[in-house]
Amino acid sequence: MTDNTVQPHGNTSAHEPPGYRFGEPGDVVIHAGPRQSPRIVSVPTRQSEHLIDLAAGDDLFAAVTSLLESLDVSGLMVEFTDGEFGRIDYVYPAYGPDAEHPMSFTSDFQHDGPAELRHASATVGKKDGVPFTHIHASWLTEGGLAKGGHLLPGTLVGPKGMRLRVFALADAQQLSEADPETGFFAFAPTAMRSPASESAPSSAVISRVRPGELIDDAIVTICRAAGFDTAEVRASLGSTTGAVFTDSSAPWPAVEFTHLTGSVSGALGDNPQVSLEGEVVDVAGEVHAGQLALGANPVAVTFELLVLSM
C-alpha cells in the first residue's frame, strides 16, 4: 500500500477481522484525512531499459538503490524477471482498527531459505534525501506454496541470483512523502529538468494515482495527457480495494499488487481498449492473479504507474 516506512493504524493481525461492516471487492474507501488533489500526478520522462543481474547473497534493497548511482539517474521502476530470494523480510495487508481506518499491515514476517521468485516490482527514489526503495513481491516456498507481500530491508538474494529489468528515468524522480489523506507514506513523481529534457520527446510517464480512482480509467487519462494513443504498462505496483478479476476476486479492504502490466490502444479516441493483468496479496497473505475486470478496481492507498509509449 505504501513505501517501506509502514505505519499501520493499530491492528496488525490479519487473522482477526474487526467488528465494522466489510465492503465488497472494488468498493471505494474514503480515507479519514483531507482529500488531496490532483488525484493523478504525472511526470513525462525519457527512459532507457537495462537488464541487471544481482549476485547470491546480495542485500536486495542496497543492490537496487545503488542502481540510481550506477545508472546516473534520479528515478527507477523495476521488474524482477527471474531468480530466487534467500531470506525474505516482509509484511502484507491487514485490517485496520475501525471503519475510518480499515487498512493496515501485519507485523513483520521472515522466510528463511531459498524461495523461487514469482513476480516482483519496485519503485526507486528518495526519502529525506536518501535513496529509498518500495518493493512488492511473490514467491514459491520450497514446498511449492505461493506467498507474497510488501518487502522490508534485510531481504537477501538467493543462491541462484536474480535478474532485473530496470527502467531508468532520465527526467523524473520519486519522492517518498507522508500523505495526509491516508496516513501512509507514498511515492510521488517530481520532474527533473535538464536541457535534454526540454528538447527530446518523452517516451514514458510515471504517475501516482490517489485513492478511489479506477486504475484502468486512470491509465487512459494518463495516456491522453501525454498524447500516447498506444501504450504499455510495465513495472507498476500499488494497492486497490480488494481486486476484481474477470473470473475471480480478492477481498476488501486492500490488496497489494506484486506487478501490474498491460496495454492500451486508441487512448486518444472515443473507445479506448485497455487490457491489464496483475497479481495481488490479500489480508490473509493469499496470492491471486488474473486479468483485471474493467471499471471495477479503485485504488486503495496509492498506485505507482509506469506507462510507455508504443
C-alpha positions in Angstrom: 0.0 0.0 0.0 2.8 2.4 0.8 6.6 2.6 0.7 8.8 0.8 3.3 8.0 3.1 6.2 5.0 1.1 7.2 2.7 3.0 9.6 -0.2 0.8 10.5 -3.2 2.3 12.3 -3.1 -0.1 15.2 -4.4 -3.6 14.3 -1.5 -5.7 13.0 -3.3 -9.1 13.0 -4.6 -10.1 9.6 -6.5 -13.1 11.0 -8.8 -11.2 13.5 -11.4 -9.5 11.4 -12.6 -6.3 13.1 -16.2 -5.5 14.1 -17.1 -2.9 11.4 -19.0 -3.7 8.2 -16.9 -5.1 5.4 -17.2 -3.9 1.8 -17.2 -5.9 -1.3 -14.1 -6.2 -3.6 -13.9 -2.9 -5.5 -15.9 -0.8 -3.0 -14.3 2.6 -2.7 -12.8 3.5 0.7 -13.0 7.2 1.7 -10.0 7.9 4.0 -10.2 9.9 7.2 -7.7 12.6 6.1 -8.3 15.7 4.0 -8.9 14.8 0.3 -5.8 15.7 -1.8 -5.6 17.0 -5.4 -4.8 16.4 -8.1 -6.0 12.8 -8.0 -3.4 11.8 -10.6 0.1 13.2 -10.6 2.2 12.5 -13.7 5.6 13.4 -15.0 6.7 12.7 -18.6 10.2 11.4 -19.0 12.7 9.8 -21.3 13.6 6.3 -20.2 16.0 3.5 -21.0 15.9 -0.2 -20.2 18.7 -2.3 -18.6 19.0 -5.9 -17.6 20.8 -6.2 -14.3 21.9 -9.3 -12.6 22.2 -9.5 -8.8 24.5 -12.0 -7.1 23.8 -14.6 -4.5 23.8 -13.1 -1.0 23.3 -9.5 -2.2 21.3 -7.3 0.1 18.3 -6.7 -2.1 17.5 -3.1 -1.0 21.1 -1.9 -1.1 21.6 -3.5 -4.5 18.5 -1.9 -6.0 19.0 1.5 -4.6 22.6 1.6 -5.7 21.4 1.4 -9.3 20.4 5.1 -9.0 24.1 6.0 -8.9 25.4 3.4 -11.3 22.8 4.3 -14.0 23.2 8.1 -13.1 19.5 8.8 -12.8 17.2 10.0 -10.0 14.4 7.5 -10.5 13.8 3.9 -11.5 10.9 1.5 -12.0 11.9 -2.2 -11.8 10.5 -5.6 -12.8 12.1 -8.7 -11.3 12.1 -11.3 -14.1 13.9 -14.4 -12.8 15.8 -15.8 -9.8 15.3 -16.5 -6.1 15.3 -15.0 -2.7 17.4 -16.1 0.1 15.9 -14.6 3.2 12.7 -12.5 2.9 11.5 -10.0 5.5 8.0 -8.8 4.7 4.5 -7.7 5.8 1.2 -7.9 4.0 -2.1 -6.1 4.2 -4.2 -6.3 7.4 -7.5 -4.9 8.7 -7.3 -1.5 10.4 -8.8 -0.7 13.7 -12.1 0.9 12.6 -14.3 1.9 9.7 -12.4 5.2 9.2 -9.1 3.4 9.1 -9.8 0.0 7.6 -6.4 -0.6 6.1 -3.2 -1.6 7.9 -0.3 -4.0 7.8 0.6 -7.2 9.6 3.5 -7.4 12.0 6.8 -8.4 10.4 7.3 -11.9 9.0 10.5 -13.6 7.8 11.0 -16.5 5.4 14.4 -18.2 5.8 15.8 -20.4 3.0 15.6 -20.2 -0.8 12.3 -19.2 -2.4 11.7 -19.0 -6.1 10.7 -15.6 -7.5 7.2 -15.4 -8.9 6.7 -11.7 -9.5 8.1 -8.5 -8.1 8.1 -4.8 -8.9 9.9 -1.9 -7.3 9.9 1.9 -7.3 13.2 3.5 -6.5 13.6 7.2 -5.5 14.4 9.1 -2.4 13.1 9.8 1.1 14.6 12.7 3.1 17.3 13.0 0.5 18.4 9.3 0.8 17.9 6.6 -1.8 14.8 4.6 -1.0 13.0 1.6 -2.4 9.5 0.2 -2.4 9.2 -3.5 -3.4 6.2 -5.8 -3.6 6.9 -9.5 -4.4 5.5 -13.0 -4.5 7.5 -16.3 -4.3 7.2 -20.0 -4.1 8.5 -21.8 -0.9 10.4 -25.0 -1.1 7.1 -26.8 -0.5 5.5 -25.1 -3.5 3.4 -22.7 -1.5 2.7 -19.2 -3.1 3.3 -16.4 -0.7 3.8 -12.6 -1.1 3.9 -9.2 0.5 5.5 -5.9 0.9 9.2 -6.5 1.3 11.4 -4.9 4.1 15.1 -4.2 4.4 17.0 -7.4 5.4 15.8 -9.3 2.3 18.6 -11.2 0.5 19.1 -12.6 -3.0 19.2 -16.4 -3.1 21.9 -18.8 -4.3 20.7 -18.7 -7.9 20.9 -14.9 -8.1 18.3 -12.6 -9.5 17.7 -10.7 -12.8 16.0 -7.3 -13.0 14.5 -5.4 -15.9 15.2 -1.8 -14.9 13.6 1.3 -16.4 15.9 4.3 -15.8 14.0 7.6 -15.8 16.1 10.4 -17.2 13.8 13.4 -16.3 11.9 12.3 -13.2 12.4 11.1 -9.7 10.1 9.6 -7.0 10.0 11.3 -3.6 8.5 9.4 -0.6 6.3 11.7 1.4 3.7 11.4 4.2 0.2 11.5 2.7 -2.3 13.4 5.0 -5.3 11.8 3.2 -4.4 8.2 4.0 -2.0 8.5 6.9 0.6 6.4 5.0 3.9 7.4 3.3 3.7 7.2 -0.5 6.0 8.0 -3.5 5.1 11.0 -5.7 6.8 11.7 -9.0 8.7 15.0 -9.5 10.2 16.4 -12.7 13.9 16.7 -13.1 14.6 19.5 -15.6 17.6 19.5 -17.9 18.4 20.9 -21.4 18.0 17.5 -22.9 14.5 17.0 -21.3 13.4 20.2 -23.0 14.4 19.2 -26.5 13.9 15.4 -26.5 10.4 13.8 -26.7 9.2 11.8 -23.7 8.9 8.1 -24.1 7.2 7.4 -20.8 5.2 8.8 -18.0 5.4 7.9 -14.3 2.3 8.6 -12.3 0.9 8.5 -8.7 -2.8 7.7 -8.6 -4.7 8.6 -5.4 -7.4 6.6 -3.6 -10.8 5.9 -5.3 -9.6 6.4 -8.9 -10.3 3.4 -11.1 -7.0 2.1 -12.3 -7.9 1.5 -15.9 -9.6 4.9 -16.2 -6.5 6.5 -14.7 -4.3 4.8 -17.2 -6.4 6.2 -20.1 -6.3 9.7 -18.6 -2.5 9.5 -18.3 -2.1 8.4 -21.9 -4.4 11.2 -23.2 -2.5 13.8 -21.2 0.8 12.5 -22.6 -0.5 12.2 -26.2 0.0 8.4 -26.2 -2.6 6.7 -28.4 -1.0 3.3 -27.9 0.9 2.5 -24.7 2.3 -0.3 -22.5 2.0 -0.6 -18.7 5.1 -2.1 -17.0 6.8 -2.3 -13.6 3.8 -0.9 -11.8 2.7 -1.6 -8.2 0.3 -0.3 -5.6 -3.0 -1.2 -4.0 -6.7 -1.5 -4.8 -9.7 -2.1 -2.6 -9.7 -5.8 -3.0 -9.3 -7.0 -6.6 -11.9 -7.9 -9.2 -10.6 -10.1 -12.0 -12.6 -11.3 -14.9 -13.0 -14.7 -13.3 -12.4 -14.2 -9.6 -11.8 -11.7 -6.8 -9.8 -10.9 -3.8 -11.3 -9.5 -0.6 -11.7 -5.9 0.6 -10.4 -3.5 2.0 -6.9 -3.7 0.4 -4.7 -5.9 -1.7 -1.1 -5.1 -2.8 -0.1 -5.7 -6.4 3.2 -7.5 -6.9 3.0 -6.3 -10.5 0.6 -4.7 -13.0 1.2 -5.0 -16.7 -0.9 -4.4 -19.8 -1.6 -2.4 -22.9 -3.8 0.5 -24.1 -4.8 1.2 -27.7 -7.0 4.0 -29.1 -6.4 6.1 -26.0 -6.9 9.4 -27.9 -10.2 8.2 -29.5 -13.7 7.7 -28.2 -13.3 3.9 -27.5 -10.0 3.2 -25.8 -9.2 -0.5 -25.3 -7.4 -1.5 -22.0 -6.1 -4.9 -21.0 -4.4 -5.3 -17.6 -3.0 -8.3 -15.8 -1.8 -8.5 -12.3 -1.1 -10.4 -9.1 -2.1 -9.4 -5.6 -1.6 -10.3 -2.0 -4.6 -10.1 0.3 -5.3 -9.7 4.0 -4.8 -13.5 4.6 -1.5 -13.4 2.8 -3.0 -15.3 -0.1 -1.9 -14.7 -3.7 -4.4 -14.1 -6.5 -3.7 -13.4 -10.2 -5.6 -12.8 -13.4 -6.9 -10.3 -15.9 -8.4 -7.3 -14.3 -12.1 -6.5 -14.8 -12.5 -3.0 -16.3 -14.2 -0.3 -14.2 -14.0 -2.3 -11.1 -10.7 -1.7 -9.3 -10.4 1.6 -7.5 -7.1 2.5 -5.8 -6.9 1.8 -2.1 -4.0 3.9 -0.9 -1.8 4.7 -3.9 -0.6 3.3 -7.2 2.7 3.8 -8.9 2.4 3.5 -12.6 4.9 3.4 -15.5 3.3 3.9 -18.9 5.5 3.6 -22.0 4.7 5.0 -25.4 4.5 2.3 -28.1 
